[in-house]
Amino acid sequence: MNDAEETLHRVFGFPAFRGLQKQAVDAVIAGGDALVLMPTGGGKSVCYQVPALVRAGTALVISPLIALMDDQIAALRQLGVSAGALHSELEPTEASRVASLLDSGKLDLLYVSPERLLSSGTLERLRRRDLALIAIDEAHCVSAWGHEFRPEYRGLARLAQLFPGVPRMALTATADPRTREDILSALDMQNAHVFAASFHRPNLHIAAQPKLSETTQLQDFLKRHGGQAGIVYCGSRAKTDRTTMKLREKNIPAVAFHAGLSPIEKRAALARFRSGEPIVMVATIAFGMGIDRPDVRFVVHLDMPDSPEGYYQQIGRAGRDGERADLLLLYGGEDMARARHWLGQSTAPEAQKVVMKQRLEAMIGLAEATSCRTRTLLACFGETLVQDCGHCDACRTPFAVFDGTKAAQQALSAVYRTGQMFGAQYVVDVLRGERNERTERNAHTKLALFGIGRDRGDTFWRGVLRQLVARGALRTGDGEFPGLELVQDQARPILRGETTVMLREDGPVARAPRASARPVAAAPDPANDSLFERLRAWRAEVAKSQAVPPYVIFHDTVLRDVAAVRPARLEELGEIRGVGASKLERYGTAILKVLAGKK
């Protein structure tokens, strides 16, 4: 059997394992089961791909999405690894070729979906082969507590009996302690080694803002990211389409993706995103899992996710190359009230609703956090960050907090006195003394508290109401046109002055940002930048000729290293991280020509 380190260097071009990779690899090579918890970009795939090449037989990889399989297979074939997939969208000739390689024992890795795997024909074919290992990717899908539960994953518990003695590895980038336990139980892997890396990714710069003018906030954010690729998540298909059109009207290259599109439209959108174009993918959460593009520079949420798990999974699609990525969450009191309302209407078992409520409240707490947002997020996964991250919005420009007890009492009184039947904007109109058709018709201009808050702006009062919703003192009522109503257990102590209400100013404090946790990058070298762009142009041509995404050829980080080092010989090029033996043989001479300025 080949040595794991030698395989890592020769095939993948990496000089050494990172973090917990080596322990996970060794455990599976030795025949044990493993649960691997690593953040996106942490190198999970190496944990099963290296053992797949070291152990005898074909490695079976269970993956939920065809796009993810295709990217992984294309990348492995670039490395000279024999890999294939069996799924519904394969051309018949390719399916026959993969089946032939499998039957002849010449396939290193086979990717299948859980549905395809559990069909009798596939299982029978695999039981006639020697399997090196079984890798279950995106393993959080097996958990009923997870944010992307897929019932078909539950059938994978049979694998222990169907393939006795074959080591199994479950991998995920998103699992809180409850989900981890459920994964181990659902897959019958209670004796597995557990390798849990830190979920802290210092290159992710998290920020959250209350919704003031959503379209303007989004467009201002995108102006700072011109010429870059990113994702904008929306809570509905209709909003996805509206947002896409608004961005296109501003000449921002935007593409929509949601479950309501035809298969042809979805494939076309995905192909554009994978091609390396600097486009903005506007999508529902139907777009995400399986995204392998490393240079996603931003992720924006226009609606609040319902759990920190879902949020972390979605922002994890940014900055997979280790370079800086910016994340923006826009949220409002309506998001929170609506989410709580629908949770209350859910027909899920009571025990599950309790967990869902805990996660929703944790997500609301993350949105309204006034201290390090990264620490708040990691705490949801049972991880304690010893010190503030230094790279989230709360660390860079801390928020002001003030005693808002009086304002909270006035806002709650306005909700109560107007009948607990109006939305936030109407309550704000009453507080600010806005005489309009509605306030006049409802005779609320005659209330003693009408105009009691006219000295403060609309944004201030909307912020007060939002934060009262966040802390559970207000909620959205039932009915066809639900308004805000008091939650007596939380609102009564505030109205009676029995508790102090500290509120956050909606806007950063004008203070100097704290020092970043990341070292300041050296000033760019114009000559290196020019060379890097030439290498990117060469890579684009090669990728187009092979009909694969450019990042499958080489990541940008590899090309930047090549531009900085400027190797003159193949041996020197082969020492650069990410240039394995197969890629050196395939592309080495062409790269040296680019470096030498030759065509």
N, C-alpha and C positions, 0 to 999 in steps of 0.2 A: 504494500500500500504506500502511496505517496505521502510525504510529510505535509502537514497542513500549511506550515509557513512557506514551504517551497512552492506549493500550489498557489497560495495567495500571491506570491511575488511573480511567479512565472505566468500564470493565467490572467490575474487581475491587475498586475503591475503595482501592487501595494507593498511597501517595505515591511510593514508589521501590522498586526491586528490592533484595533482600537478598543478601549474600554473593556467591556465584558464579552467581546466577540470570541476571544480565545477560549474562555471558560465554556461558553455555549458550544463552540465547535468541538472541543475535546469531549464534552459530555455525550454528544450525539455520535461522534466517531467511536466512542467506547461502547455504544449500544444503548445508552440511556435516553429517557424522554426529557424534554425541556420546554418550559414556557419562557419565551423571550419577550421582554417588555422594553422597547427602545423607542425614542422619539423618531419621527420622520427625519430622514437624513442621517440617522445614527448607524446605518449599515446593517439592518436586519437581514437583508437578502444574502449577504456574505455568510451569515451564520448557518444557513442551510446549503448554499451553493458550494462552499468549500467541502463540507462533509460529503456532498453528493458526488464530488469528483474523487474524493479519497476512498470512500467505501465502494465495495463491489456492487454492481447492479444499477438499476435505474431508480432515480429519485422521483417520487411522486409529489407534485406540488399542487395543493388545492387552493384555488384563487377564485374570488367572486365575480370578477369582471373580465370580459374579453379584451378590452383595451389594455388592462394591466398585464394580462398574459402576453399580448402581442409585443408590448414594449420590453418586457423581461426577456422574451425569446429573441427578439432582434438584438438586444444588448449582448446576450450570451453567445449568439452566433458570431458577433463581431470579435468575441474573445476566442473563437475557435472551438466552442463547446457545442456538442450535439444536443440541441433542445428542440422541443416541439410541443404542440398543444392539440387537444381534441375538443372542439366546440362547434356549435351550430352554424357559425358563419364561415367555416373553412371550405375552401374549394375542394371538390371531390378528389382531385389529383393530390393535393397537399395532405388531405386526411389519409389517403392510401399510403403516401410516402411515410408519414409519421407512424402509422400502424405497422408498416413493414420494418422500420427501424426498431420499433419497440419489440416486435416478435423476434427479431434477429439479435436482440441484446445490444444494439449499437446506439441506443438513446441514453444520454446522460441524465437529462431531466425531462419529465413529462408534466405539462400543466393541464389541469382539468378543472371544471366547475364542480361544485358539490352535486348538482343535479345530474351532470353527465357521469360523474364517478359512480353514483349509487344506482345507475341503471345496470341491469343484470349483465348485459354484454360487456361493458367496460370492466366490471369487477371480475368477471370470469377470465377475461384476457389478462388482467393484471395478476391474478392468482397463479397463472402459469409462469410468471416471471419472477426473478429474484429482485426484490426492492432494496435499495440502499437505505432509504429512509422515507418517511412521510412528513411533509411540511404543510401545515395548515396556516395559510396567510390570512391576514385580517381576522384573527381568531375571535375578536370581540363580537363578531356576527353570530357566534354560537350562544351568546348570553342573552337570556330574556330580559336582563337588567340593562343591557347595552343599548346604545342609541341607534344602532343599525342592525337590530336583530333580524336574522333570516332563519325561519323554521327549518329549512332544508339542512342547515349546518348541524342540527341536533342528530341527524342520522349518522354523523361521522363518529359517534361513539362506538359504532360497530367495527371500526377499523382495528381495534385492539384484538378482537376475536378473529377477524378475517385474515389478518396478517400478523400472527403471533411472532414475537421476537424482533419485529421491525421497529426501530426507534422512531418516535414521533416528536415533532417540534411544532408548537403553536406559537405564532408570532403576532404581535399587535403593537401599534403606537399609541393606543388609547384604551386604558382600562383602569378604573378606580378599584380600590381594594375589593369591593363587593363583586364587581365584574370579573376580577382575576379568579376569585374563588369559584365563581360559577363556570368559568372556562374549564378549570381543572376538573370540576365535578361532571360537567356535561360531556367532556371528552374522555372521561374515565382515566384521568392522568394525575391522580392524587399523589403518586410517588415521583412525579417529575421534578427535576431540578428547576428552580425559578431564578431567572437572571433579570433583575430589574435595574435598568440604568436610570440616571437622572432624566427627568422630562424637561429640564431647563435648557432652552435653546437661546443662548445669548445674542444670536443674530436676529431674533424676532423682536421688533420694537412695537409693543402693544399700546394702543390708545383707544379710549372710548369717549364719545361725546353725546350729550343729549340731542335729540332731534330738534333743531330750530328751523332750518330751511334745508330739508334733506337734499334736494337737487343741487342747491348751491354748495352745500358742504361736500357732496360727492365730487362735483366738478372742480372745486378748489383743490381737493385732494389729488385728483387725476392730473391736474396741471403740473403738479410737482413730480409726476411720474410719466411724463411724455416719453414715448419711444420705448416703454417697458411693457412687459406682459403681466397681467394680473387677473384676479377673479373678483367679481362683485356678486355677493349672494343676496337673493331676495326671498321673501317668505311665500310668494305665490307666483303662479305662471303669468297671471295678468300683469303683475308688477314687474316681472322680468321683461316682458315684451315692452311695457311702457318705458322702462328705464333704458332699454336698448335703443329705442327710437329717439329718446331725448339725447343720448350720447352721440348718436349718429348725426343728429341735427347740429351738434357742436363740432362736427368733423372728428370725433373720437372714434377710432376703429373698434366697434363693439359687435359682439356676436351673441345671440341668445341661445340658451340651452335649458330645456326642461322636458318633462315626461310627455307633454302634449304635442311635441314635434314628431314628425314622421321619422322612421329609422334612417331614411336617406338624409334628412335635414340634420339629424343628430350626428351621423357619421361625418358629414361635411364640416360641421362646426368643430368636432373633435379633431379632424384632420388639420384644419387651419391652426388650431391651438398647438397641436403636436409639431407642426412644421417649423416652429421657431419664430413665427411672426410676432411682432410686438402688439398683440391685440388684447382687448378687455373682454373676458368671457363673463357675461351677465347670466346668472344661473340660479336655479333652485338647488336644493341639496341633491337632486338627481345627478348633478355633475360633481364629481369629486373623487370618490374612492377609486384608486387605480391611476390617478394622475401622477405621471413620473417625470414631468418636465421640471428640470432643476432650477431654472432661472425665473421662476414666478416671483416678482419683486413686491407684490402687494396682494392683500386680501381685504375686501371691505364687506361688512355686513350691514345691510340696510334695515334688517329686522333682527331682533335678538333671538339667538338660538335658545332651545328649551333646556339645555344642560351644559355644564362645563365640558363634559366628554365630547358632545357634538361640536362645540366651539373649538376645542383643541384639535380635533380631527380635521376640521375645515381650515384653520389657520396653519396647520401642519403642511399644507400643500405649498406654502411659500418658503422660499429660501432653502430649498433642499441642497443647494450647492454650498451652503455655509456662508454665503454673502448676506449682507443686510437685506431684510425685507420688512416693510411697514404694514401694520395691521390696524384697521379702524373699525370700531363697532359703533354704529349709530343706534340709539335706543330711546324709547319714550315711555311715559306712564301707560299709554294705551297698549304698548307691547306687553307690559307686565300684567296689567289688568285682564287683557284678553287671554293671555296664557293661563292665568289662574282660573279664569272662568271656564275655559275649555277643559282644563284638568278636572274641575269640579263636575263637569258633565260627562267625563270619561266613563266607559263601562268596564274598564280594566279591573282586575281583582283588587280588593282594598289594600292588600300588602304591597302590590306593585304601585298603586297610586300614592302610597306613603313615600316610597322611594322616589317616584317621579316628582313629588312635591319638594322633597329635600333637594333634589338636583336643580329644580327650577329656582328655588330660593337661593341656592348657591350661585346660580347664574346671575340673578338679580343683584346679589351682593357683589359679584365681580364687576358688574356694570357701574354700580354706584360707589365702588371702592375709592377711598380718599388717600390710602397709603399704597405702597408698592403693589401694582396690579399683578405682576408676575408671581410674587409670593402668594397672593390670594388665589391665583389660578392653580399653582402647584399644590397648595394645601388641599384642594379638591381631590387630588390623586394620592393623598397621604404623604406628600413630600414636604419637608421643611427646608426652606431656603434660609441659610444662616443670616444673611444680610440682604438688604434691598438690592434689586437687580441693577439699578442704575441706568436702564435703557427703556423703561416704560414711561408713559406720559406723566404718571404721578411722581416718578423719581426725577425726571428731567425738569419739570416745572410743577412743583407741589401745589395742591389745591388749597384755597382758603376755606376754613370751616367757621361758622358763626352760630351763636345761640338763636335759633329760629323758633323758639317756643311760641312767642306772641304771633308770629306770622302763621305758624301751624294752627294755632287756635282760631285765627281769623278765617283761614282757608276751610277748616273743618266746619266752622259755624256757617259759612256761606253755602257749603254743600247741603248742610242740614236745613237751613232756612229756605232754600230754594226748592225743597221737596225731595232731594236725593234722586233726581230724575234727569239731570242735565250732564253733558260732557264737560271736559276740562275748560274748553275755550269759553263756554257760557259762564261758568263759575268765575273765570278770570275777568270777564266783562263786568260782572256784578261787583267784584272786589275793586275794580278800577273805576267804577262809576260810568260805564259806557252806556249812554242812552241810545238805544237802537230799537228797531221794530219789535224784537223778541223781548227785550227787558221791559219795554213799555207795555206790550200786550199781556205779559205775565204779572204786571204790577210789582215787579221786583225793584223798580226804582224807588218804591216807597219803604223798602226795608231799611231799618236803622243802620245796617252794616253796608248798605249800598255806597260804594265809593270809599270805603274805609281804607283801601289799599291803593288809592290813586297816586300816592307818592312813589310807588315802585312800578317798574315796567312789566310789560306782558311776559317777557322771558323769565323774570324773577318769580312771578306767581305760578307760571307753568312748572318751573323747577320745584317750587314748594309742593305743589300737588303731586308731581311725579315722585318726589322722595317720600311723601306720605303713602303713596301707593306701594313704593318699594318696601317700606317698613311695615306694611300690612294694616295701616289705619284707614285706608280707603280701598275700595274694590269696585269693579264693574258689576252692576246689578243684572238681573235677568230681564227677559222681555225682548220684543222686536227692536226697540230703540233704547238699549240700556244706558243709564247714566251712572255717575259716581255715587256711591253710597258709603256710609260709615260702617266700619267694622268695630262694633261697640267695645269689645275687650281691649282693643288697641287705641281707639279714639278717646274713650272716656277719661283715662288718666291724663291725656294731653289737655283735654278741655278743662279738666279740674285743676290743672297746674300741678299735678302730682309727679310729673316727669319732665325732665329737660329734653328738648329736641334740638340736637345739633345738626345743622344742615350744611350742605356744601354749596359754595358759590359756583354758579355755572360759568366757569371760565378759569384759566390757570392764573395763579399768583404771579405777579411780575417779579420773580426772583431769578437769580442766576441758576441755571441748571446744574445739578450735581454732576460730578465726574462720571463718565461712562465706565461701565465694567469692562468694556472692550478696549484694547489698545488703539490709539489713533493710527490710522493707516498712513504709510509714507506717501509723499506727494507723487502723483503718477508721472511716469516717464513718457513723454510724447512719442519717442521712438518706439518704445514697447507697445504703446497703444496702437500705433500705425501697423506694427507687425501683427499684433493681435487681430486687428480687423482683416488683414490679409489672410490670416489663418482661418478666421471665421468664414470668409468668402470661399476659400478652398473647401472647407468642411461643408458648406451649403451645397456646393456643386456635387460633392461626393454623395451626400445624403439624398439629393434629388435623383441622382442616377440609380441609387439603390432603393428608392421609395421607402426610406426610413427617416425618423426624426433626426435632426442634426445632433442632438445630445446623445444619441446612441453611438455615434462615431466617437466623439470626445466631448466631455463637459467643457464649459467655458473655463473652469478653474484649471484644467489640464492645459488648454491653449494659452492661458495667461502665464503659466509656469514655463511653457516652451518659449514664449516670447521673451520672458525675463532671462532665462538661462541661455538661450540661443545655442543649442548644441550643434557642433560641427560634424559629429560622427554618429552613426547608428548606436554605438555603445553608450554614448552620452545621452542620447534621446531615450534609450531604454531604461535609464536610471530615474527618469521623471515619473512621479507618482501617477498612476492611472494608465501607463503605457506598458501593457503586457506583451508577451512574446508574439501572440497572434497579430495584434495591432501594429507592433513594430515591423513585423514582416510585411504586413499588408499596406501600411501607410508610411513607413519610415522614410523611404527614398523620396516620396512626394513632399513630405514635410520639410526635409532638408533642402529641397529645391525652392520651396516657398521662402525659407529662411535665407537662402542665398540670392533671392530676388529673381529666380529663373521661373519660366512658365512651364 
